[in-house]
Amino acid sequence: MTLAEFNATLSDTHAPRVALLLQALWHDARGDWNEAHRLAQDVETSDGAWVHAYLHRKEGDAGNAAYWYERARQPAATDALDAEWQRIAAALLTRA
């Protein structure tokens, strides 16, 4: 699935059949931060930590986000949240 195809699913009623972390991003983009966090918080990989960091950044919890960026081995993002969401989704789609 391409990033454009993934973005197109955001108007669908149900999440696409994609990896769990992409489902988390899908729920976040549709305004369901709690479901996104629920899906991402137990994925104990660097990608899981990256999604988790993004979600806490979005929540406004900079300290918690910093912890998760470190675990993800990613620099703490400072650009727009949407830009980071797109970057993470693109990276995850290349690994799918």
Secondary structure, DSSP 8 states (H G I E B T S, - for coil): --HHHHHHGGGSSS--S--HHHHHHHHHHTT-HHHHHHHHTT--SHHHHHHHHHHHHHHT-HHHHHHHHHHHT-----S-HHHHHHHHHHHHHHH-
